[in-house]
Amino acid sequence: MTAQPGSRNEKTASEITRDDIGNGLFILQKKDGFRFGIDAVLLSHFASVSDGGRAMDLCTGSGIIPHLMWADARKAGRSASFLGLEISESAASLAKESALLNGLSGEVEIVQGDVKEAAELFPAGSFDTVTCNPPYTKAGCGRVELTADGKFPEKMAARHELLMTFGDAASAARHLLKSGGWFYLVHRPARLPEIMGSLKENAFSLKMIRFVHPAPGREATMALLAAQKNAGEQLTVLPPLFVEDGSGTWTDELLSIYGMERKD
């Protein structure tokens, strides 16, 4: 039996944060759990879903990506439905609470389940868009410690390929997507050769890639990728995205992604 991330069925109010993500939306997160970061925000901005489409977010965690994509679709005048799949029972429960808190229970649905079992949970070709912010670190790299009850800590399971690999995510996306559907993901540039191989094995063509740099002159630390199922091979390398400018402050583009304005 595969080990599952640790979970707690009871959390006091002091252990949960209510984080404002803009657009009148909030996300509930455990203080001591895995919390969403800039990679999830950038991926939600990079990805898109057509009007009337269905989007699935694999490894959804707090549900941040479905919530932000829902807000972007609404601002663009598009109607779409969003689902998130999360293996951690406690994280999925909080994500469901967030959707209820935001009045989106009919538009953002969270399902507790394993990415590797996506083919058993959902019909083939039932989504137009799939997103994934997967664990970045390969299994066997770094020290792994189990909890007292023999489970992987939630933070560790979110960062290391202990419960799934990128190949598992690509296989799930292949099953879930219609022909011509889009698979959006964020990952580390160092793993691109392996990722591109997995995409090809699962009938995806990498169509767009955008590298994210901490600042001009520094190496990329993330790569945003868009792959299409059963499509021709033609890759567009988009302009780089810089988090900070030369002075150490956020760039105008990043401020815009976060819905913020520069203060004089």
C-alpha positions, 0 to 999 in steps of 0.5 A, spaced: 500 500 500 502 506 498 503 511 504 499 517 504 500 524 506 499 525 513 492 528 515 489 531 521 481 530 522 481 536 527 484 543 526 483 549 531 481 555 528 488 558 530 492 552 526 488 555 519 489 561 515 484 565 511 488 568 506 486 573 501 487 572 494 484 578 491 477 578 487 473 577 493 476 570 494 479 567 500 483 560 501 484 556 507 490 553 509 494 550 514 499 554 518 504 547 518 502 544 512 504 545 504 502 552 502 501 555 495 507 559 492 508 564 486 509 558 482 501 556 483 499 563 481 504 564 475 501 557 472 494 559 473 495 566 470 499 562 464 493 557 463 486 558 460 480 555 459 475 556 453 468 559 454 463 553 456 470 548 458 471 544 463 478 544 467 481 539 472 487 541 476 491 535 478 495 536 485 490 541 487 493 542 494 489 548 497 485 549 491 488 555 489 489 554 481 481 553 480 480 559 484 484 563 480 482 561 474 475 561 475 476 569 477 480 570 470 475 566 466 469 571 470 473 577 468 474 575 461 466 574 460 467 566 460 463 561 463 467 555 465 467 549 470 473 547 475 475 541 478 481 540 483 484 533 484 488 532 491 490 526 494 491 529 501 484 528 505 485 534 510 488 538 504 482 536 500 477 538 505 480 545 506 479 546 499 472 544 499 471 549 505 474 554 501 470 553 495 464 554 500 466 560 503 467 563 496 460 561 494 463 557 488 461 550 490 457 549 484 463 552 480 469 549 483 469 542 485 474 539 489 475 531 489 479 527 494 483 522 490 490 519 487 492 522 480 494 515 479 487 513 479 484 519 475 482 514 469 478 510 474 475 517 477 473 520 471 471 519 464 476 519 458 476 525 454 472 529 459 476 536 460 478 541 455 484 543 460 488 540 465 493 544 469 498 541 474 503 544 479 507 537 481 512 535 486 519 538 483 524 533 486 525 526 484 524 520 489 530 518 492 533 525 492 534 528 499 532 525 506 525 523 507 522 522 514 515 519 516 511 521 521 509 517 527 504 513 524 508 511 518 505 516 513 509 522 509 509 529 511 504 533 507 509 538 505 514 533 503 509 529 499 508 536 495 515 537 494 518 530 492 515 525 488 513 520 493 506 518 491 507 520 484 511 522 478 511 527 473 509 521 468 503 519 472 501 526 471 502 526 464 498 519 463 492 522 467 492 528 463 492 524 457 486 520 459 482 526 462 483 531 456 479 531 449 483 530 443 486 537 442 486 539 449 491 543 453 495 541 459 499 546 462 504 545 468 510 548 471 516 545 473 524 546 474 528 547 468 533 542 470 528 536 469 525 539 462 529 533 458 525 528 462 518 532 462 519 533 454 520 525 454 514 524 458 509 528 454 511 525 448 510 518 450 503 521 452 501 524 445 502 531 447 506 536 443 510 541 447 507 548 444 509 553 448 514 554 454 516 561 458 522 561 463 521 564 469 527 568 472 528 571 479 531 577 476 535 579 469 541 576 469 540 570 473 538 563 471 531 561 470 528 557 476 521 555 473 518 553 466 511 554 464 509 549 459 503 548 455 502 542 451 497 540 446 494 533 446 494 529 439 497 536 435 503 537 431 510 539 433 511 547 433 514 550 439 514 557 441 519 560 446 515 566 449 519 572 452 522 571 459 518 573 465 522 576 471 520 576 478 524 582 480 527 588 476 535 590 477 533 594 484 530 588 487 523 590 487 517 586 483 516 587 476 510 591 473 508 584 470 508 580 476 505 586 480 499 585 474 499 578 475 498 579 482 492 584 481 497 589 485 499 597 483 506 600 484 506 604 490 510 611 489 
